[in-house]
Amino acid sequence: MGAIPTTREALAIHGGVPVRETLLPYGKQSIDDDDVQAVVDVLRSDWMTTGPKVAEFEEAFAAWVGAKHAASFSSGTAALHGAAFAAGLKPGDEAITTPMTFAATANCVLYQGARPVFADVCIDTLNIDPAEIARRITSKTRAVLPVDYAGHPSEVSPILELADKHGLVVIEDASHALGGEYQRRRVGSIAHMTVFSFHPVKHLATGEGGMVTTDQPQLAEALRRFRNHGISSDARQRQSAGQWHYEMVLLGFNYRLTDIACALGLSQLTKLEANLERRREIAALYTEAFQKITGITSPSVRPDVNPAWHLYPIRIDPLHLRAKRVDVFSALRAENIGVNVHYIPVHLHPYYRSQFGYKGGEYPIAEASYEQLISLPMFHGMSNQDVEDVITAVDKVAGHFAA
Ligand SMILES: *Cc1c(COP(=O)(O)O)cnc(C)c1O
């Protein structure tokens, strides 16, 4: 007797029973009672913003990544803007970055009136290709902004060599890579400046928030002034020195991170090691399971890195599945797996097309990879059942579409 198909086996998108009853998001923060208490303690203190928690968080964060200085910002985007300013980017300059990122990485170059120049990515990691950077350096190039896509550190050593040779500043956008390691060093201790985001889907959450780490004191000073209207000392320093005088020495912004957020960040930092371990466990479970599923390719990992696993982007192999990315995506969503896509290549957004004349076809590796990518749920609070549900759903959907 042949097996009678059960409703369980029918795809949810075709009216079958979904693998999960409720949607599993692709990323999510974890907030414990001690995180809540840390925030409450600040609310009961004398300072809501620019108090003692700011310096405490910055010092603890710098020590954690192994950098000499850390300057906090009100978001990762503000931190990128600060880094682009501190790098000295100005109208007429160019900065080279990857199209495979969130638009903020390239936008920060535009905030400074400079021009973002894209360079295509490596086919395995989807990180910017140092050889492509080299091809695009001109007499106007001032900075390079590699992005640690999905949490896999960029090849910063050859990029730093190029920077040395051409006098460039390297700003690593490590919004995905807090806790990642490159050649046995933690991300945040390697590039001239490294930028982090504390958005709730990232490794450490403060609501909105960001940080720039650097070993260079003059960069740290420029970052601190830039985030505080270009003023050379903060209100707390003045109050403790009994002074009213201050000087605005450059045109800055109010990009300060509050004491409330910094207290939350300090509390979250104590759990970062455990959270990274859990993300690495989940990645290992996924990678093992997908080896047995035709048409699904796991992210590659180079031998000299330990990724931080912000995302787990699988690739859909068009040779082995009778489906497009959108079909697999919609089928997984119907199974209540909150898949996402990272990223629409930046140069293909309407703003970049209209400002710079991109038409598609300029960055073939990023563009072709984008067509195949689906980000699966990946966050440290996922239970083993959540992980199993994702694997079951991927197996069900890939099995359905198998060629
Ligand atoms: C999240 C993110 C940012 C921006 O961070 P916000 O804190 O949301 O402003 C920048 N670059 C990348 C690659 C990101 O993932």
The ligand as an SDF file (V2000), in Angstrom:
LIG
                    3D

 15 15  0  0  0  0  0  0  0  0999 V2000
   22.1670   47.2080   12.3360 C   0  0  0  0  0  0  0  0  0  0  0  0
   23.1640   47.6970   11.3560 C   0  0  0  0  0  0  0  0  0  0  0  0
   23.5550   49.0400   11.2550 C   0  0  0  0  0  0  0  0  0  0  0  0
   22.8390   50.1750   11.9370 C   0  0  0  0  0  0  0  0  0  0  0  0
   22.6570   50.0590   13.2510 O   0  0  0  0  0  0  0  0  0  0  0  0
   21.4750   50.8660   13.9810 P   0  0  0  0  0  0  0  0  0  0  0  0
   21.8880   50.6690   15.4110 O   0  0  0  0  0  0  0  0  0  0  0  0
   20.1960   50.1640   13.6500 O   0  0  0  0  0  0  0  0  0  0  0  0
   21.5150   52.2660   13.5570 O   0  0  0  0  0  0  0  0  0  0  0  0
   24.5910   49.3620   10.4030 C   0  0  0  0  0  0  0  0  0  0  0  0
   25.2010   48.4510    9.6480 N   0  0  0  0  0  0  0  0  0  0  0  0
   24.8180   47.1560    9.6810 C   0  0  0  0  0  0  0  0  0  0  0  0
   25.5310   46.1840    8.8110 C   0  0  0  0  0  0  0  0  0  0  0  0
   23.7840   46.7390   10.5180 C   0  0  0  0  0  0  0  0  0  0  0  0
   23.4020   45.4600   10.5220 O   0  0  0  0  0  0  0  0  0  0  0  0
  1  2  1  0
  2  3  1  0
  2 14  2  0
  3  4  1  0
  3 10  2  0
  4  5  1  0
  5  6  1  0
  6  7  2  0
  6  8  1  0
  6  9  1  0
 10 11  1  0
 11 12  2  0
 12 13  1  0
 12 14  1  0
 14 15  1  0
M  END
$$$$
